[in-house]
Amino acid sequence: MTTGVRMAAAKQNLLGTYLKDRRGKLDPAALGFPLKRRRTPGLRREEVAHRANVSATWYTWLEQGRGGAPSADVVDRIARALMLTDVEREHLFLLALGRPPEVLYHAAEGVTTRLQRVLDSLEISPAYVKTSTWDVVAWNRAAAAVLVDYGTLDPKQRNLLRLVFLDPHIRVKQPDWQGVARFVVSAFRADVARAGAAKNVEALIDELSQESREFAALWRDHDVRDTYEGPKRVRHLKAGVIALEYSTFAVDGRPDLSLVIYNPATPADAEKIRSLVKTQSGTRNRNGTRRRRIQGQRPSGAR
């Protein structure tokens, strides 16, 4: 047996072992199959084949390492038949075909409380979580104080492209707006393509193209670039220009989300951010107390 044949056989055996394991963990009753005369837990091979719309004989061969490499479509149907998660589906593709599956875009469903706590722990580093289509879905106080107070915006307006091209206040905060605009369009294009979300942003692209000639021109250039890290400068109304360094991180288990953190470039910039966060927190506390008094409520701690 040649080395290539042995490697192929080993891959098929790993695939068969994984398929048997996943099949054994499914509840037949929950999927509408009878439970009579079952000697082992989980689905029978015939039941998986039925759910995947493939031949029972061929599926048996696949588990035994005899069926040859399946097509991507068949692997995808088997993944659905076995009710695999996104991570498990990717693992199945790697075992069966030696590559990950094509990207399937899923709209973001918000962030976990743990991820929000990570954001909140970054006291002087503005940070936010954005989707593959650049909607901001979570942020910390530093981001609200230095970048944009996303909490004051309608959720539909929390899109970074929409803010850059349609909000005049954001334009004023960018010392090099032209450079920023070119960068975000090319980086957005790359992120959307990587996530397989081109169809999901068609309405946004049409809106921006109609509302902004600058966006329309940049979009026609078809430039792409990465967004992992780099410098950033923000012109703040009260604090002046703040120099930052940003880094972008993937959120484990959530391919639809990215965490973006802006660190102050110098101690002086850090002090500016600390002062802005303190001022904003104080303003919010005073506004909250004022609203309670207007509503006839006692402030916290009042006797």
QUILIN-V277798 format. One record per pair of residues at least 4 apart in sequence whose ideal C-beta (glycine too) atoms are under 8 Angstrom apart, sorted by the first residue. I is the first residue (numbers start at 0). GAP is how many residues later the second one is. D is the distance in Angstrom with one decimal. If there is no record, write none. Layout:
# QUILIN-V277798
I	GAP	D
I	GAP	D
This chain:
# QUILIN-V277798
0	4	5.0
0	5	5.4
0	8	7.8
1	4	7.0
2	4	6.3
3	4	6.4
4	4	6.3
5	4	6.3
6	4	6.5
7	4	6.5
8	4	6.3
8	56	6.1
9	4	6.5
10	4	6.4
10	84	6.9
10	87	7.5
11	4	6.2
11	50	7.9
11	53	3.4
11	54	7.6
11	55	7.8
12	4	6.3
12	52	4.9
13	4	6.4
13	81	5.5
14	4	6.3
14	47	7.1
14	50	7.3
14	77	7.8
14	80	4.5
14	81	5.3
15	4	6.3
15	46	6.7
15	47	4.3
15	48	5.9
15	49	5.0
16	4	6.4
17	4	6.4
17	73	7.4
17	74	6.8
17	77	5.7
18	4	6.1
18	29	7.8
18	43	6.8
18	44	5.1
18	59	7.3
18	63	7.5
19	4	6.3
19	43	5.7
20	4	6.9
21	4	7.3
21	60	4.6
21	62	6.8
21	66	7.3
22	19	5.1
22	20	5.0
22	22	7.2
22	25	5.5
22	59	6.6
23	16	6.8
23	17	5.7
23	18	3.6
23	19	7.9
24	16	7.8
24	17	6.0
25	4	7.7
25	5	6.6
25	16	5.3
25	17	4.9
25	56	6.8
25	57	6.7
26	4	6.8
26	15	7.9
27	5	3.9
27	6	7.3
27	7	6.0
27	10	7.2
27	14	7.1
27	15	5.6
27	16	7.8
27	19	6.7
28	4	7.0
28	6	5.6
30	12	7.2
30	16	7.6
30	20	7.4
32	10	6.8
32	11	7.9
32	14	5.3
37	6	7.9
42	4	4.3
42	5	5.2
42	8	7.9
43	4	7.4
44	4	6.2
44	11	6.2
44	14	5.6
44	15	5.2
44	18	6.5
45	4	6.3
45	10	4.5
45	13	8.0
46	4	6.5
47	4	6.0
47	11	6.2
47	30	7.2
47	33	5.2
47	34	6.7
48	5	5.1
48	6	6.4
48	7	4.2
48	9	7.6
48	10	4.0
48	11	7.9
49	6	7.5
50	29	7.6
50	30	3.6
51	7	7.0
51	22	7.2
51	25	4.3
51	26	4.7
51	28	7.3
51	29	3.9
52	24	6.0
53	4	5.8
53	5	5.4
53	20	6.1
53	23	6.9
53	24	7.5
54	4	6.6
55	4	6.4
56	4	6.6
57	4	6.4
57	9	5.5
58	4	6.8
58	8	7.7
58	19	7.9
59	4	6.3
60	5	4.1
60	6	3.6
61	4	7.7
61	5	4.0
61	8	6.5
68	27	6.7
68	28	6.5
69	4	4.1
69	5	5.4
69	8	7.4
69	26	5.8
69	27	7.8
70	4	7.1
71	4	6.3
71	21	7.5
71	25	6.5
71	29	7.0
71	30	7.5
72	4	6.5
73	4	6.3
74	4	6.4
74	17	6.1
74	18	5.8
74	21	4.9
74	22	6.5
74	26	7.5
75	4	6.7
75	13	7.7
75	25	6.8
76	4	6.2
77	4	6.2
77	14	7.0
78	5	4.5
78	9	7.4
78	10	4.3
78	13	5.4
78	14	7.9
79	4	7.6
81	6	7.9
81	10	7.9
83	4	3.7
83	5	4.6
83	8	6.2
84	4	6.8
85	4	6.5
85	18	7.9
85	20	7.8
85	169	7.3
86	4	6.5
86	166	7.0
87	4	6.4
88	4	6.7
88	12	6.2
89	4	6.5
89	10	5.2
89	11	6.2
90	4	6.4
91	4	6.0
92	4	5.5
92	6	6.4
92	7	5.6
92	8	4.4
93	4	6.5
93	5	6.9
93	6	6.4
101	94	6.9
102	91	6.9
102	92	5.9
102	93	3.6
102	152	8.0
103	92	6.2
104	27	6.6
104	90	5.2
104	91	4.6
104	92	4.1
104	95	6.0
104	151	7.4
105	150	5.5
106	24	7.4
106	93	7.3
106	149	7.2
107	23	4.2
107	24	7.8
107	27	7.1
107	29	5.6
107	146	7.7
107	148	4.8
107	149	5.9
109	27	5.8
109	28	7.5
110	4	4.3
110	5	5.7
110	18	5.4
110	26	6.0
110	27	4.4
110	140	8.0
110	146	7.0
111	4	7.1
112	4	6.4
113	4	6.8
114	4	6.9
114	14	6.6
114	23	6.8
114	136	6.8
114	144	7.6
115	4	6.3
115	22	5.7
116	4	6.3
117	4	7.4
117	141	7.6
118	8	5.2
118	9	7.3
118	10	7.1
118	19	6.0
118	20	6.6
118	21	4.1
118	140	7.9
119	20	5.5
119	21	7.4
121	4	7.9
121	5	5.0
121	18	5.7
121	20	6.5
121	139	6.5
122	18	7.6
122	19	6.7
122	151	7.6
122	154	6.8
123	18	5.9
123	140	6.3
123	146	5.3
123	149	4.6
123	150	5.1
123	153	6.8
124	15	7.9
124	17	5.9
124	136	5.5
124	137	6.1
124	138	5.1
124	139	7.2
124	148	7.8
125	13	7.9
125	14	7.0
125	16	4.2
125	17	4.0
125	19	7.5
125	20	4.7
125	21	5.3
125	118	7.2
125	135	7.7
125	136	4.4
125	147	7.1
126	12	7.0
126	13	5.2
126	15	6.9
126	16	5.9
126	132	6.8
126	133	6.5
126	134	4.4
126	135	6.8
127	8	5.1
127	10	6.4
127	11	4.0
127	12	7.4
127	15	5.0
127	19	7.5
127	22	7.3
127	131	7.9
127	132	5.7
128	7	7.2
128	8	5.5
128	9	4.2
128	10	7.4
128	122	7.0
128	128	5.5
128	129	7.0
128	130	5.5
128	131	7.6
129	4	5.4
129	5	6.4
129	6	5.3
129	7	7.0
129	30	6.5
129	127	7.2
129	128	5.6
129	130	6.4
130	4	4.6
130	6	6.2
130	125	5.7
130	126	6.2
130	127	8.0
131	59	5.6
131	60	6.6
131	62	7.5
131	63	3.5
131	65	5.3
131	123	7.8
131	124	5.4
131	125	7.8
131	126	7.7
132	26	7.5
132	58	7.8
132	59	6.4
132	62	7.5
132	64	5.5
132	67	5.9
132	68	5.3
132	71	7.2
133	25	5.7
133	26	4.4
133	27	5.7
133	50	8.0
133	54	5.6
133	57	7.0
134	20	7.9
134	23	5.8
134	24	5.1
134	25	7.9
135	12	7.9
135	14	5.4
135	22	4.5
135	23	7.5
135	24	6.6
136	21	7.6
136	120	7.4
138	4	4.2
138	5	6.2
138	8	8.0
138	11	5.1
138	12	7.9
139	4	7.3
140	4	6.1
140	136	5.3
140	139	6.7
140	140	6.6
141	4	5.9
141	120	8.0
141	131	5.8
141	134	7.9
141	135	5.4
142	4	4.9
142	5	7.2
142	7	7.2
142	119	7.7
143	4	7.2
143	5	4.4
143	6	6.5
143	7	6.3
143	136	6.6
144	4	7.6
144	128	7.1
144	131	4.2
144	132	4.8
144	134	7.5
144	135	4.5
145	88	6.1
145	90	6.5
145	96	6.3
145	98	8.0
145	116	7.5
145	127	5.8
145	130	6.0
146	87	6.7
146	115	7.5
147	5	7.4
147	15	6.4
147	22	6.9
148	4	7.6
148	131	8.0
149	8	5.2
152	4	4.4
152	5	5.3
153	4	7.7
156	5	6.4
156	6	7.4
157	5	7.8
158	4	6.7
158	45	6.8
159	4	6.3
159	24	6.5
159	28	7.7
160	4	6.2
160	23	6.2
160	24	7.4
160	27	5.7
160	43	6.9
160	47	6.3
160	54	7.5
161	4	5.3
161	5	7.4
161	42	7.2
161	45	7.8
161	46	6.9
162	4	4.7
162	7	4.9
163	6	5.8
163	7	7.5
163	10	7.8
163	16	6.7
163	17	6.0
163	20	5.5
164	16	6.9
164	43	5.6
164	46	7.2
164	47	4.3
164	49	6.7
164	50	4.7
165	42	7.3
165	45	5.8
165	46	6.6
166	4	7.0
167	4	6.6
168	4	6.7
169	4	6.9
170	6	5.2
171	63	6.9
172	61	5.5
172	62	5.2
172	63	6.9
173	6	4.8
173	59	7.9
173	60	7.4
173	61	7.0
174	58	5.1
174	59	7.9
174	60	5.3
174	66	6.3
175	4	6.0
175	57	7.2
176	4	6.0
177	4	6.6
178	4	6.3
179	4	6.2
180	4	6.5
180	33	6.2
180	34	7.5
180	37	6.4
181	4	6.5
181	36	5.8
181	41	7.2
182	4	6.0
182	42	7.0
183	4	5.8
184	4	6.5
184	30	6.8
184	33	4.3
184	34	6.1
184	36	7.8
184	38	7.1
185	4	6.8
185	32	7.8
185	35	7.8
185	37	3.8
185	38	5.3
185	39	4.6
186	4	6.4
186	37	7.7
186	38	5.6
186	39	7.0
186	40	4.2
187	4	6.2
188	4	6.4
188	30	7.8
188	33	7.3
188	34	7.2
188	35	5.2
189	4	6.1
189	34	4.2
189	35	6.3
189	36	6.6
189	37	7.5
190	4	6.2
190	36	6.9
190	67	7.9
191	5	4.9
191	6	5.8
191	8	7.9
191	9	5.5
192	5	6.6
192	31	7.4
194	60	7.4
194	61	7.0
196	4	6.1
197	4	7.3
200	4	5.6
201	4	6.3
202	4	6.3
203	4	6.3
204	4	6.0
204	14	6.6
205	4	6.4
206	4	6.1
207	4	5.5
207	7	4.4
207	8	7.5
207	11	7.6
208	6	6.2
208	7	4.2
208	10	6.4
209	6	7.9
210	4	7.6
211	4	6.6
212	4	6.3
213	4	6.4
214	4	6.0
215	4	6.6
216	4	7.2
217	5	7.6
226	21	5.3
227	19	7.0
227	20	5.1
228	16	7.3
228	17	6.3
228	18	4.5
228	19	6.6
229	15	7.5
229	16	6.2
230	12	7.2
230	13	7.2
230	14	5.9
230	15	7.8
230	34	7.3
231	11	7.7
231	12	4.3
231	13	7.0
231	14	5.1
231	30	6.0
232	8	5.8
232	9	7.1
232	10	5.6
232	11	7.1
233	7	7.1
233	8	4.9
233	10	6.6
234	5	7.1
234	6	5.3
234	7	7.9
235	4	6.3
235	5	7.5
235	6	5.8
235	36	7.5
235	40	7.0
237	38	6.9
237	41	7.7
238	33	4.3
238	34	7.9
238	36	7.0
238	37	5.7
239	32	7.5
241	22	7.2
241	27	5.2
241	30	5.4
241	31	6.7
242	21	7.3
242	22	3.8
242	23	6.4
242	26	5.1
243	18	4.2
243	19	6.5
243	20	6.3
243	21	6.0
243	25	6.9
244	17	7.1
244	18	5.1
244	19	8.0
244	20	5.4
245	14	6.0
245	15	6.6
245	16	4.7
245	17	7.6
246	13	7.5
246	14	5.5
246	16	7.5
247	10	5.5
247	11	7.2
247	12	5.2
247	13	8.0
248	9	6.8
248	10	4.5
248	11	7.8
248	12	7.2
249	5	7.3
249	7	8.0
249	8	6.3
249	9	7.8
250	6	4.2
250	7	6.7
250	8	5.8
263	5	3.8
263	6	3.9
263	8	7.6
263	9	5.7
264	4	5.3
265	4	7.1
266	4	6.4
267	4	6.7
268	4	6.6
269	4	6.3
270	4	6.4
271	4	6.4
272	4	6.2
273	4	6.4
274	4	6.3
275	4	6.2
276	4	6.2
277	4	6.4
278	4	6.4
279	4	6.4
280	4	6.4
281	4	6.4
282	4	6.3
283	4	6.2
284	4	6.5
285	4	6.2
286	4	6.4
287	4	6.6
288	4	6.5
288	10	5.1
289	4	6.4
290	4	6.3
291	5	4.1
291	6	7.3
291	7	5.9
292	4	7.1
292	6	7.0
297	4	4.0
